[in-house]
Each structure stands twice: as C-alpha cells, then as structure tokens.
Amino acid sequence: MRYAALSVLVLLGSQVASAQPMPGRQRQVELRRDRGEVARSTAQVNDDRRDLARFQATLKAFDDAVVLRNTGAVRAALSSFVQQGRAEVAEQTRETRQANREVGRSAAELNRDRNVRDARNLQDDRRDAARESAALSEEQNLLAELERTAAAEYAWGPQMPILVRARQIMVRFVELARAELARSRGEVREDRRELREDRRGIR
C-alpha cells in the first residue's frame, strides 16, 4: 500500500513539474526566438504576396501580347517570366533550407525537453519541410521547361503549341505562388501560437 501511494505521488509530481513555467532565462530565449520567427514569417507573407502579384501581371501581359499578335511583347513577357521564375526558385531554395533547419531545431528541443508541445512542433516542421521540398522540385522542373520553351519561341517564332505550353507553365507558377502564400500565412499563425504559449510558459 505504501509503495502504491508513493507511485501516485511520484506520478503527480512529474505531471506538476511538466506543467511548471519555463525557467526565466530559458523563457526569455524562447520568447526572443519566437518573436524573430513571427517577424520573419510576416515578412515572408509580404514577399509572397508581391511575387504572386508580379506573376499574375506578367501572365496578363503575355495574354494581351498574344491577342495583339505582338511578337516583341510576347518575348518580353516570356523573358520577364523566366527571370521571375529563376528568382522564385532561388527563394524557394532558401525557404526549403530554412524549413530543414527548423526541423533540426525542433528535434533538438524535443531531445532536450521531452514534452508534448515539442513533439507536435517537430511533426509540424517535418510536414512543412516536405511541402517546401516538393514545391522546390516542381518549380525547378517548370523553370527548366519554361527556359526551353522561351528558347524555342526565339528560334521558331510565336507558334501556337509553343505559346500554349508557355502559358500552361506560367499558370502553374501562379498556382504555386498562391499556395506558397497560403503556407506562409499558416506559418505566421503557427509562430504566433508558439509565441503565445511561450509567453504563458507552457512546455
């Protein structure tokens, strides 16, 4: 009976300890990191919104040029979209690396603290990293094809199969940019949730 009571006390003690606020110094470190993540994610949302707007504007310029049969404007829009695609792939590469760093950081926190919250964060970060990696792979393939399509247009002129395929690739880039914006907004929500939890000292 004495051993049973002791076991209950030990179990209750571990549960209370796990619910205790973080030590002051650790909490301040977590709060600074969380605020930095919120700021970074918010800036990323703004960048993604601008990227989407540029893709949409260039796609419209391409469509207008095709309707007007303006070869120079078609080529200008194609060239602009290729440049934007290269910038997007470079940015997506950075985002993928950042997502993988987040996975490493969350795994280290879980190994250190062994709590439910860190396990959930690691699961979320792994999911985000997988999405970022998949988006990067698709964007790289699309960019390579768009570059070949633009080169074909320069070599053979604005033939309909070339223009149709170029537009399909552009539309897909717009869709991916819209999805990236949605992911970034979700990341802001997650970062703000973590900040609220750390302010309350939840572990």
HELIX and SHEET records of a PDB file:
HELIX    1   1 ARG A    2  SER A   18  1                                  17    
HELIX    2   2 GLY A   24  LEU A   68  1                                  45    
HELIX    3   3 THR A   71  ASP A  113  1                                  43    
HELIX    4   4 VAL A  116  TRP A  156  1                                  41    
HELIX    5   5 MET A  160  ARG A  199  1                                  40    
END                                                                             
